Amino acid sequence: SPWINAVNVRWNGKSLTAEQSARLSAAYLRHAPLDSYYTSASLRDKPVLMLHAQGDEAVPAALGELLWERCGRPDRWVYDAGHEMLFTTLSGRIPEMMEWLEEQGQRAK
């Protein structure tokens, strides 16, 4: 059982169909101009490191994939884990992240 079930939309006691879910997402995007779907384009010319958990259900992995595409496919580390496991092990990744940051600083000079 997943630790986080962040969003569970039901209509009249039933889960949404794929078509209803797509329509809901499209309606949301029409009214949310500051959603990362749009603002991610501003990151295209900046150094970005994405940590992607393939089994994420809190931030669905497919949407992480879409965000990576919309950001211009920046550096990305992919983990075979879920949202919770990625964050509970994040402190162990600090040396790697610091190395990545230092490399970006050297490139900017």
Rosetta constraint file for C-alpha pairs under 8 A:
AtomPair CA 2 CA 57 HARMONIC 7.43 0.50
AtomPair CA 3 CA 84 HARMONIC 7.20 0.50
AtomPair CA 4 CA 57 HARMONIC 6.82 0.50
AtomPair CA 4 CA 58 HARMONIC 5.65 0.50
AtomPair CA 4 CA 84 HARMONIC 7.81 0.50
AtomPair CA 5 CA 57 HARMONIC 6.63 0.50
AtomPair CA 5 CA 58 HARMONIC 6.00 0.50
AtomPair CA 6 CA 57 HARMONIC 7.49 0.50
AtomPair CA 6 CA 58 HARMONIC 5.08 0.50
AtomPair CA 6 CA 59 HARMONIC 7.85 0.50
AtomPair CA 7 CA 58 HARMONIC 7.66 0.50
AtomPair CA 8 CA 15 HARMONIC 7.96 0.50
AtomPair CA 9 CA 15 HARMONIC 6.36 0.50
AtomPair CA 9 CA 16 HARMONIC 6.77 0.50
AtomPair CA 10 CA 14 HARMONIC 5.06 0.50
AtomPair CA 10 CA 15 HARMONIC 4.55 0.50
AtomPair CA 10 CA 16 HARMONIC 6.04 0.50
AtomPair CA 11 CA 15 HARMONIC 6.37 0.50
AtomPair CA 11 CA 16 HARMONIC 6.63 0.50
AtomPair CA 16 CA 20 HARMONIC 5.64 0.50
AtomPair CA 16 CA 21 HARMONIC 5.83 0.50
AtomPair CA 17 CA 21 HARMONIC 6.10 0.50
AtomPair CA 18 CA 22 HARMONIC 6.15 0.50
AtomPair CA 19 CA 23 HARMONIC 6.21 0.50
AtomPair CA 20 CA 24 HARMONIC 6.12 0.50
AtomPair CA 21 CA 25 HARMONIC 6.16 0.50
AtomPair CA 22 CA 26 HARMONIC 6.15 0.50
AtomPair CA 23 CA 27 HARMONIC 6.12 0.50
AtomPair CA 24 CA 28 HARMONIC 6.14 0.50
AtomPair CA 25 CA 29 HARMONIC 6.24 0.50
AtomPair CA 26 CA 30 HARMONIC 6.28 0.50
AtomPair CA 27 CA 31 HARMONIC 6.69 0.50
AtomPair CA 28 CA 32 HARMONIC 6.14 0.50
AtomPair CA 29 CA 33 HARMONIC 6.91 0.50
AtomPair CA 29 CA 35 HARMONIC 7.40 0.50
AtomPair CA 29 CA 37 HARMONIC 7.96 0.50
AtomPair CA 33 CA 38 HARMONIC 6.46 0.50
AtomPair CA 33 CA 39 HARMONIC 7.92 0.50
AtomPair CA 34 CA 38 HARMONIC 6.44 0.50
AtomPair CA 34 CA 39 HARMONIC 6.06 0.50
AtomPair CA 35 CA 39 HARMONIC 6.30 0.50
AtomPair CA 36 CA 40 HARMONIC 5.18 0.50
AtomPair CA 36 CA 67 HARMONIC 7.44 0.50
AtomPair CA 37 CA 67 HARMONIC 6.62 0.50
AtomPair CA 37 CA 70 HARMONIC 7.11 0.50
AtomPair CA 39 CA 43 HARMONIC 7.84 0.50
AtomPair CA 40 CA 44 HARMONIC 7.34 0.50
AtomPair CA 40 CA 67 HARMONIC 7.07 0.50
AtomPair CA 40 CA 70 HARMONIC 6.09 0.50
AtomPair CA 40 CA 71 HARMONIC 5.14 0.50
AtomPair CA 41 CA 70 HARMONIC 6.20 0.50
AtomPair CA 41 CA 71 HARMONIC 5.50 0.50
AtomPair CA 41 CA 72 HARMONIC 7.55 0.50
AtomPair CA 42 CA 71 HARMONIC 7.71 0.50
AtomPair CA 43 CA 47 HARMONIC 7.68 0.50
AtomPair CA 43 CA 48 HARMONIC 7.26 0.50
AtomPair CA 43 CA 71 HARMONIC 5.82 0.50
AtomPair CA 43 CA 72 HARMONIC 7.90 0.50
AtomPair CA 44 CA 71 HARMONIC 5.20 0.50
AtomPair CA 44 CA 72 HARMONIC 5.27 0.50
AtomPair CA 44 CA 74 HARMONIC 7.68 0.50
AtomPair CA 47 CA 74 HARMONIC 7.18 0.50
AtomPair CA 47 CA 75 HARMONIC 7.89 0.50
AtomPair CA 47 CA 104 HARMONIC 6.80 0.50
AtomPair CA 48 CA 74 HARMONIC 5.67 0.50
AtomPair CA 48 CA 75 HARMONIC 6.23 0.50
AtomPair CA 49 CA 74 HARMONIC 6.41 0.50
AtomPair CA 49 CA 75 HARMONIC 4.94 0.50
AtomPair CA 49 CA 76 HARMONIC 5.49 0.50
AtomPair CA 49 CA 77 HARMONIC 7.54 0.50
AtomPair CA 50 CA 68 HARMONIC 7.47 0.50
AtomPair CA 50 CA 74 HARMONIC 7.26 0.50
AtomPair CA 50 CA 75 HARMONIC 6.33 0.50
AtomPair CA 50 CA 76 HARMONIC 4.57 0.50
AtomPair CA 50 CA 77 HARMONIC 6.28 0.50
AtomPair CA 51 CA 76 HARMONIC 5.81 0.50
AtomPair CA 51 CA 77 HARMONIC 4.99 0.50
AtomPair CA 51 CA 78 HARMONIC 6.08 0.50
AtomPair CA 51 CA 79 HARMONIC 7.57 0.50
AtomPair CA 52 CA 61 HARMONIC 7.38 0.50
AtomPair CA 52 CA 64 HARMONIC 6.73 0.50
AtomPair CA 52 CA 76 HARMONIC 6.92 0.50
AtomPair CA 52 CA 77 HARMONIC 6.07 0.50
AtomPair CA 52 CA 78 HARMONIC 4.70 0.50
AtomPair CA 52 CA 79 HARMONIC 6.07 0.50
AtomPair CA 53 CA 61 HARMONIC 6.62 0.50
AtomPair CA 53 CA 78 HARMONIC 5.98 0.50
AtomPair CA 53 CA 79 HARMONIC 4.90 0.50
AtomPair CA 53 CA 80 HARMONIC 6.06 0.50
AtomPair CA 53 CA 81 HARMONIC 5.21 0.50
AtomPair CA 53 CA 82 HARMONIC 5.35 0.50
AtomPair CA 53 CA 83 HARMONIC 6.10 0.50
AtomPair CA 53 CA 86 HARMONIC 6.53 0.50
AtomPair CA 54 CA 61 HARMONIC 5.45 0.50
AtomPair CA 54 CA 78 HARMONIC 6.83 0.50
AtomPair CA 54 CA 79 HARMONIC 6.08 0.50
AtomPair CA 54 CA 80 HARMONIC 5.40 0.50
AtomPair CA 54 CA 81 HARMONIC 5.95 0.50
AtomPair CA 54 CA 82 HARMONIC 6.52 0.50
AtomPair CA 55 CA 60 HARMONIC 7.84 0.50
AtomPair CA 55 CA 61 HARMONIC 6.34 0.50
AtomPair CA 55 CA 80 HARMONIC 6.51 0.50
AtomPair CA 55 CA 81 HARMONIC 5.19 0.50
AtomPair CA 55 CA 82 HARMONIC 4.27 0.50
AtomPair CA 55 CA 83 HARMONIC 7.12 0.50
AtomPair CA 56 CA 60 HARMONIC 5.31 0.50
AtomPair CA 56 CA 61 HARMONIC 5.19 0.50
AtomPair CA 56 CA 81 HARMONIC 6.98 0.50
AtomPair CA 56 CA 82 HARMONIC 4.16 0.50
AtomPair CA 56 CA 83 HARMONIC 4.64 0.50
AtomPair CA 56 CA 84 HARMONIC 7.99 0.50
AtomPair CA 57 CA 61 HARMONIC 6.77 0.50
AtomPair CA 57 CA 82 HARMONIC 6.85 0.50
AtomPair CA 57 CA 83 HARMONIC 6.74 0.50
AtomPair CA 58 CA 83 HARMONIC 6.32 0.50
AtomPair CA 59 CA 63 HARMONIC 6.97 0.50
AtomPair CA 59 CA 64 HARMONIC 7.02 0.50
AtomPair CA 59 CA 83 HARMONIC 7.30 0.50
AtomPair CA 60 CA 64 HARMONIC 6.57 0.50
AtomPair CA 61 CA 65 HARMONIC 6.24 0.50
AtomPair CA 62 CA 66 HARMONIC 6.34 0.50
AtomPair CA 63 CA 67 HARMONIC 6.11 0.50
AtomPair CA 64 CA 68 HARMONIC 6.16 0.50
AtomPair CA 65 CA 69 HARMONIC 6.37 0.50
AtomPair CA 66 CA 70 HARMONIC 6.18 0.50
AtomPair CA 67 CA 71 HARMONIC 6.06 0.50
AtomPair CA 68 CA 72 HARMONIC 6.55 0.50
AtomPair CA 68 CA 73 HARMONIC 5.16 0.50
AtomPair CA 68 CA 74 HARMONIC 6.77 0.50
AtomPair CA 69 CA 73 HARMONIC 5.05 0.50
AtomPair CA 79 CA 86 HARMONIC 7.51 0.50
AtomPair CA 81 CA 85 HARMONIC 5.96 0.50
AtomPair CA 81 CA 86 HARMONIC 6.25 0.50
AtomPair CA 82 CA 86 HARMONIC 6.20 0.50
AtomPair CA 83 CA 87 HARMONIC 6.45 0.50
AtomPair CA 84 CA 88 HARMONIC 6.07 0.50
AtomPair CA 85 CA 89 HARMONIC 6.18 0.50
AtomPair CA 86 CA 90 HARMONIC 6.01 0.50
AtomPair CA 87 CA 91 HARMONIC 7.98 0.50
AtomPair CA 89 CA 93 HARMONIC 7.16 0.50
AtomPair CA 90 CA 94 HARMONIC 6.93 0.50
AtomPair CA 93 CA 97 HARMONIC 6.26 0.50
AtomPair CA 94 CA 98 HARMONIC 5.99 0.50
AtomPair CA 95 CA 99 HARMONIC 6.22 0.50
AtomPair CA 96 CA 100 HARMONIC 6.27 0.50
AtomPair CA 97 CA 101 HARMONIC 6.20 0.50
AtomPair CA 98 CA 102 HARMONIC 6.16 0.50
AtomPair CA 99 CA 103 HARMONIC 6.24 0.50
AtomPair CA 100 CA 104 HARMONIC 6.34 0.50
AtomPair CA 101 CA 105 HARMONIC 6.25 0.50
AtomPair CA 102 CA 106 HARMONIC 6.26 0.50
AtomPair CA 103 CA 107 HARMONIC 6.30 0.50
AtomPair CA 104 CA 108 HARMONIC 6.29 0.50
AtomPair CA 105 CA 109 HARMONIC 6.71 0.50
